[in-house]
Amino acid sequence: MNFFTRYKKIFLIIGFIIVVIFIGYLIWNFFFKGALTSTTENPAATGTNEGLPSAGLGSATGTDQTGNGGLPNTTGQITPTTGGTGTSASANGTIDDRAVGGVTKTTLVNETPSVGTTINKSGQVQYYDSTDGKFYKLDSNGKKIALSDKVFYSVSNVTWSADGSKAVLEYPDGSNVLYNFDTQKQVTLPAHWKDFSFSPDGSQLISKSMGVDTDNRYLVVSNDDGSEAKAVEKFGDNDATTYATWSPNNQMVAMYTEGIDANSQNVFFVGLNGENFKSTVIEGRGLQYQWSTNGDKLLYSVYNTNDSSNPRLWIVDSTSDTIGENRKSFSLQTWASKCTFASDTEVYCAVPNSLPEGSGLFPDLADKTEDSLYKIDLTTGTQKLIAIPDGSYNISKVVVSTDQSSLYFTDKFSGSIYKVKL
């Protein structure tokens, strides 16, 4: 008894230390061990080139999600097509000079940050250089040629006419300028206009007029210099679901969506003269879109809770007489903004090698993913991996030369422009 009394304090100290160690173990086990395990056991989330996007459609149903020739089949898996396998190296361990489905040589053509990359009427790449505030085009040898000596500081967005001869420049303070590179003339547009889109011939603009009062917000059509503006349709407080977009066939000037349920919306098309077009259904939220070169089809992406809330590509007919017909989904999980039409039946897209669940709802989740390049043939429905860039790129913009000899893309974070030979 005297023994325990004599060493009571020592036993208490030892017991306290044991309790602290036990509590520390519990904290580590519940809060840190799981995090470390998830980091090492999910290599796809690191954005490596191993493993291309899941082709499954989850539990999504509907006849438009099945099909032939590379479209999702009844099991929701991609039909095999020719091309690469998505591995991190070519079968023979080399880097291909051209896009034939494996790891492909990727050439830097402009290192400085760029905005508004496009293809002009001569088939050349042109863009705004954020570093020096000038616009450039690249000649056949990749040499930079200034489109104008004029400097435009801090342009945040560029909207080009179809032939690349004119552009609306938007600034962070809301100011807007129309610049004609053929005539080297500049016109100031109203600061309360935004979301510009040129008519096919470049002579007119559609935009949103943002009145302070939501009752005074309209889609507005004007000449390219802002003159002769007229209201086309009121959109009120529906800015987020209204899209000013002039179709290449000159039939539509805008679209707007209305929700049906959590996973579907109606899309309504707006004509220049109040035409009563049919609507069509899209199978999710977060609409992004690209018109085909002739304006007869609409490529779009939406996310759906049945699809892990990740974006998926769809195609649908979009002329005034065919709206909603031939709607099909593709197995590619990416955004329409990462795609481009090289012709009316050929689409090139940057597709993330893996996507965290919920990327459609929260696009920032995909900021660290790496992209591979695919080609979609709308005639056959095939979706083919054509190139795995020989570097780590998160691609924000894709354009293809007129003769389809080269594909150019912009890296999202550096703003640099790269080229892949097709």
Secondary structure, DSSP 8 states (H G I E B T S, - for coil): -HHHHHTHHHHHHHHHHHHHHHHHHHHIIIIIHHHHHHHHH-GGGGT-SSS------TT---GGG--STTS--TTS-----SS----SS-TTS--BSB-SSSEE--EEEE-S-EEEEEE-TTS-EEEEETTTTEEEEE-TT--EEES-S---TT--EEEE-TTSSEEEEE-TTS-EEEEETTTTEEEEE-TTEEEEEE-TTSSEEEEEEE-SSGGGEEEEEEETTS-S-EEEEE-TT-GGGEEE---TTSS-SEEEEEEEETTEEEEEEE-TT--EEEEEEESSEEEEEEE-TTSSEEEEEEE-GGGTT-EEEEEEE-STTTTTTT-EE-S--S-GGGEEESSSSEEEEEEES---TTTTT-GGGGTT--EEEEEEETTT--EEEEEEESS---EEEEEE-TTSSEEEEEETTT--EEEEE-
